[in-house]
């Protein structure tokens, strides 16, 4: 690569990074704006319902995810799973409880099953990260071998 191409690659890299940070800032500001608006609505009502509190938790999780991504340029999948679990719990509390039909029962079971499935996925991710390390921490752990060189435990 000659000098001109290297200079163009450097400028392109700066432009991508600039767009990246601008987009993260806009998304973060939108999450904060939405959370503040929701909080002001709760204050106007004079009380918070469970659905309001769960929505604030979703905003909190989005904020934490954006902050983590802003600092490290890596997006841990666990944050997305936490958001999905909270959103499903909120859906369960708000919408599914209002359905008293047979379809409502199946919907209730489906949403509950999805929450359990996502929780199992979180457990597997946490176990694998503890056992084998993660690309984010730069540490690669190998499975331990038992005495005598047998398979990993």
C-alpha positions, 0 to 999 in steps of 0.5 A: 500500500502506498502513502496515498492509500495509507492516508485515505485508509486513515481518513476513512478510519477516522470517519467510521470512528466519528460516525460510530461515536456520533451514532452511539451518542444519539442513541444514548441521548434518545434512551436518556430522553425516553427514560426521563419522559417516562419518569416524568409521566410516572411523577405526573400520575403520582404513582408507578405501576409494575409496567412502568418500573419494568420499562425503566429497567429496560431503559437502564439496561439499554443505557448500560449496554450503550455505555459498555459498547461506548467504552470497549467497542464490544457488545456483550450478548448478555445485555441483549438477553437481559433486555429481552427477558425484561421485555418479555416479563413486561409483556407478560405482566401487561398484555398476557394477563389481560387475555383470559381465553385459551389462546391467552394460556398458550401465549402465557406458556410460550412467553414463560418458556421463552424467558426460561430458554433465554435464562438457560442461554445466559447460564450457558454463556456465563459458564462458557466464559468462566470455563474458556474465557472470552474474546473480550478479556483477551484471555484464552483458558483451556480446559483442565486435564485430569491426572494422566492426560484424560479428557477435560472435566 
